[in-house]
Amino acid sequence: MATYQSIRYNVDYQGKAGSLIPLLTFTSDGSDDTADFASKIDSTYDEYLFIFNNIHPETDSVYFQFNGRDGSTAYDATKTSSVFSAFHKEGAGGTEEEMAYQTGQDVAQGTGVQYLNFRTANDNDAGLSGWLRLFNPASTTFVKHYMAVTNSHETVDVASMTFHTVGYFNVTAAIDGIQFSFSSGEIQGGTIQMFGVI
């Protein structure tokens, strides 16, 4: 079972980038289907920041993904998004780099998961790192925007793959929980930190 640590200290950037208030840290024990942040997302902060550190999948060539909870027990909040990616291969031959809009990874008024990358390798030295920002999740008037950037060791082209994801939860209910997972298999390593931003 993964551990969640609640911590209470302030990281001050001298007023240049606001302050980060650490709230929870998920640490994988190697057998976690999901990483659920089911508490501490409320009206206390207007922005929440999640940082992914060396997230390692059990299964090869999988998608890292997330979804939001809007008052029920299910992580299925309606969302609309846009995604683009860039990659550069390790070896020579063929197309070495590419930047592209990912039509298959965006969501149009859907309740399914939002992909934050794809085809992450499960080699011992592979994984994913990055961040997700969630804005004003407690609003019951406006949509709740999010944006994310991830970088991973992509398995098919053996490449450095970066994903840029932006979107919004198109619900009037507050978003009170966030869940991370892989499209198949367990989260077998890494940490996810959640901060409140002031």
C-alpha positions in Angstrom: 0.0 0.0 0.0 1.3 3.4 -0.9 2.0 6.0 1.7 0.6 9.5 1.8 2.4 12.0 4.0 0.8 15.2 5.1 3.4 18.0 5.6 3.0 21.6 6.7 5.8 24.0 5.8 6.2 26.8 3.3 8.5 27.1 0.3 8.9 30.9 -0.3 10.2 32.1 -3.6 10.8 35.7 -2.4 7.5 36.8 -3.9 8.6 36.0 -7.5 6.5 32.9 -8.0 4.2 32.7 -5.0 4.5 30.2 -2.2 4.0 26.5 -2.3 2.3 24.8 0.6 3.1 21.0 0.6 -0.1 19.2 1.4 0.3 15.5 0.5 2.9 13.2 -1.0 2.0 9.8 -2.6 4.9 7.4 -2.5 4.4 4.2 -4.5 5.2 0.9 -2.8 5.3 -0.9 -6.1 1.8 -2.2 -6.2 -0.6 0.7 -6.7 -3.4 0.7 -9.2 -4.0 4.4 -8.7 -2.7 7.4 -6.8 -5.8 9.1 -5.3 -5.8 12.6 -3.9 -9.2 12.4 -2.2 -8.7 15.1 0.4 -7.3 18.6 0.9 -8.6 19.9 -2.5 -11.0 22.6 -1.5 -11.4 26.4 -1.4 -8.3 26.9 0.7 -6.1 27.6 -2.4 -7.0 28.9 -5.8 -4.4 26.7 -7.5 -3.0 23.2 -6.8 0.2 21.8 -8.2 1.1 18.1 -8.6 4.7 17.2 -9.3 5.5 13.7 -10.7 9.0 12.3 -9.8 10.2 9.2 -11.7 6.8 7.5 -12.1 7.6 4.0 -13.2 5.0 1.7 -14.8 4.6 -2.1 -14.4 3.5 -2.5 -18.1 5.5 -1.5 -21.1 4.2 1.2 -23.6 1.4 2.6 -21.4 -0.3 5.9 -21.0 -0.1 8.0 -17.8 -3.5 9.5 -17.1 -5.7 11.4 -14.7 -9.3 12.3 -13.9 -11.2 14.5 -11.6 -14.0 13.9 -9.1 -16.9 16.4 -8.9 -18.7 15.5 -5.7 -19.5 11.8 -6.1 -17.2 8.9 -5.5 -16.4 8.4 -9.2 -13.5 10.0 -11.0 -15.4 10.9 -14.1 -15.8 14.7 -14.4 -16.7 16.0 -17.8 -13.7 17.7 -19.6 -12.5 19.2 -22.8 -8.8 19.4 -23.7 -6.1 19.9 -26.3 -2.8 18.0 -26.5 0.5 18.4 -28.4 3.7 16.5 -28.1 7.4 16.6 -29.2 10.0 13.8 -29.3 13.6 13.1 -30.2 14.9 9.6 -30.7 18.0 8.2 -29.1 19.4 6.6 -32.3 19.9 7.5 -35.9 17.6 6.7 -38.8 14.2 7.8 -39.9 12.4 10.8 -38.4 14.6 11.9 -35.5 12.3 14.5 -34.1 8.7 15.6 -34.4 6.2 18.0 -33.0 2.5 17.2 -33.5 -1.0 17.9 -32.3 -2.3 14.7 -30.8 -5.8 14.3 -32.1 -6.3 10.9 -30.3 -5.3 12.2 -26.9 -7.6 15.2 -26.5 -11.1 15.0 -25.0 -14.3 16.7 -26.3 -16.9 16.8 -23.5 -15.9 13.3 -22.3 -15.9 11.7 -18.8 -13.1 9.3 -19.5 -9.4 9.8 -18.5 -7.2 12.6 -19.7 -3.9 11.3 -21.1 -0.8 13.0 -19.8 1.6 11.1 -22.1 1.8 7.9 -24.1 3.9 4.8 -24.6 6.0 5.1 -21.4 8.6 2.3 -21.3 8.9 0.0 -18.3 12.6 -0.6 -18.6 14.4 -0.4 -15.3 15.8 3.0 -16.2 12.6 4.3 -17.7 9.7 6.4 -16.3 8.0 9.7 -16.4 8.3 13.1 -14.6 6.4 16.4 -14.9 3.7 18.5 -13.3 -0.1 19.2 -13.4 -1.6 22.6 -12.4 -5.3 22.7 -11.3 -6.9 26.1 -11.1 -9.8 27.2 -8.8 -11.2 23.7 -8.3 -13.7 24.8 -5.6 -15.6 27.1 -8.0 -19.2 26.3 -8.4 -19.6 29.0 -11.1 -16.8 28.6 -13.6 -15.1 25.7 -15.4 -11.9 24.4 -13.7 -8.8 24.8 -15.9 -5.8 22.5 -15.8 -2.5 22.3 -17.7 0.3 19.7 -17.6 3.7 19.0 -19.0 5.4 15.6 -18.8 8.5 14.0 -20.1 9.0 10.3 -20.5 11.2 7.6 -22.0 9.0 6.6 -24.9 9.2 2.9 -25.8 8.3 2.5 -29.5 10.7 5.1 -30.9 13.1 4.9 -27.9 12.8 8.7 -27.5 12.5 11.5 -25.1 8.8 12.4 -25.3 7.2 15.6 -23.9 3.5 16.1 -23.7 1.7 19.4 -23.3 -1.9 19.1 -22.1 -4.4 21.8 -21.4 -8.1 21.7 -20.7 -11.0 22.3 -18.3 -13.5 20.4 -16.3 -16.8 21.6 -17.7 -18.9 21.2 -14.6 -20.3 23.7 -12.1 -19.7 21.4 -9.2 -16.4 21.7 -7.4 -13.5 19.3 -8.2 -12.7 17.7 -4.9 -10.4 14.8 -5.9 -7.8 13.9 -8.5 -6.8 10.3 -9.5 -3.6 9.3 -11.4 -3.0 5.9 -13.0 -1.5 4.1 -16.0 -3.7 2.8 -18.8 -2.6 -0.8 -17.8 -0.8 -2.3 -14.9 0.3 -0.7 -11.6 2.3 2.3 -10.6 5.5 0.6 -9.5 7.7 3.5 -8.4 8.0 7.2 -7.9 6.3 10.0 -5.9 3.6 12.5 -6.6 3.6 15.7 -4.4 0.5 17.9 -4.1 1.0 21.6 -3.2 -1.4 24.5 -2.5 -0.2 27.6 -4.3 -0.6 31.1 -2.7 
